[in-house]
C-alpha cells in the first residue's frame, strides 16, 4: 500500500473502520483546504518509510457521520489506527517527523 492522493466522497461506515486489520491512517480533510494541501508533502515524506500502512482519505464536511464519530473539528485530522483502534491523532501536522512517529506506533517500528 502507499499514500493515497485522492479524497473519497463516499465514506465507509464506522463499523467497517472499526473492523480494519493492520495499520491504517484515516485523513479527514477536503481537496480545497489550504491546511490539507500544505500537509501533503509532509505526509508523502512520512509514508515513504511505511509502505504497508493503509491510507484512507475522507472528504469531510458538515454532517458527515464518519468525521463526527471521530470528533473531527479541524482539517487535516489524521487518525492512526491499529487494528481498528485509535493509537494516535495529529491535527494540522506541520512536521513530517511527528507523522513518522505516529506511523511507527501503528506499524510496529516504534
C-alpha positions in Angstrom: 0.0 0.0 0.0 1.0 3.6 -0.5 -0.1 7.0 0.3 -3.5 7.8 -1.2 -3.7 11.1 -3.2 -7.4 11.2 -3.7 -10.2 12.0 -1.3 -13.2 9.7 -1.3 -16.5 11.4 -1.1 -18.2 8.1 -0.2 -17.1 7.3 3.3 -17.1 3.9 4.8 -19.3 3.2 7.8 -17.7 3.4 11.3 -18.3 -0.3 11.8 -16.2 -1.0 8.7 -13.4 1.2 10.1 -13.5 -0.5 13.5 -13.1 -3.9 11.8 -10.0 -3.0 9.8 -7.0 -5.3 10.2 -3.5 -3.9 10.4 -2.2 -0.3 10.5 -4.4 2.4 8.9 -4.3 6.1 8.8 -7.6 8.0 8.1 -7.0 11.5 6.9 -10.0 13.8 7.2 -10.0 16.9 5.1 -11.0 18.5 1.8 -9.2 18.9 -1.5 -9.7 22.7 -1.4 -8.4 23.1 2.2 -5.2 25.1 2.4 -4.0 23.3 5.6 -4.7 19.9 3.9 -2.7 20.9 0.8 0.2 22.1 2.9 0.3 18.8 4.7 0.6 16.6 1.6 4.4 16.8 1.1 4.8 16.0 4.8 2.5 13.0 4.5 4.3 11.8 1.4 7.7 12.0 3.1 6.4 10.2 6.2 4.5 7.5 4.3 7.6 6.7 2.1 9.1 4.9 5.2 5.8 3.0 5.9 4.6 1.4 2.7 2.4 -1.3 4.5 0.2 1.3 6.2 -3.2 1.7 4.6 -4.1 5.4 4.0 -7.7 6.4 3.6 -8.5 10.0 2.7 -12.0 11.0 3.6 -13.5 14.2 2.2 -15.1 15.6 5.4 -17.7 18.2 5.9 -20.7 19.2 8.0 -23.0 16.3 8.8 -20.6 13.7 7.6 -21.1 10.8 10.0 -17.6 9.3 10.0 -15.8 12.5 10.8 -18.4 13.3 13.5 -17.9 9.8 15.0 -14.1 10.7 15.4 -15.0 14.2 16.7 -13.1 15.8 13.9 -13.1 19.6 14.2 -10.1 20.9 12.1 -8.5 19.7 8.9 -6.5 17.8 8.3 -7.0 15.4 11.1 -5.0 12.2 10.9 -6.3 9.3 12.9 -3.8 6.4 13.3 -5.5 3.1 13.8 -4.0 -0.2 14.9 -6.5 -3.0 14.0 -9.4 -0.5 14.1 -8.4 1.1 17.4 -7.1 4.7 17.6 -3.5 4.7 18.7 -2.6 8.3 17.8 -4.0 11.5 16.3 -2.5 14.6 14.7 -4.4 17.7 13.9 -2.9 20.1 11.3 0.6 18.4 11.4 3.4 20.7 10.5 6.3 18.3 10.8 7.0 15.0 8.9 8.8 13.6 11.9 5.7 13.8 14.1 3.8 11.9 11.4 6.6 9.3 11.2 6.5 8.8 14.9 2.7 8.2 14.9 3.2 5.8 11.9 5.8 3.9 13.8 3.4 3.4 16.7 0.9 1.5 14.4 3.4 0.0 12.0 5.3 -2.0 14.7 8.5 0.0 14.2 8.1 2.4 17.1 
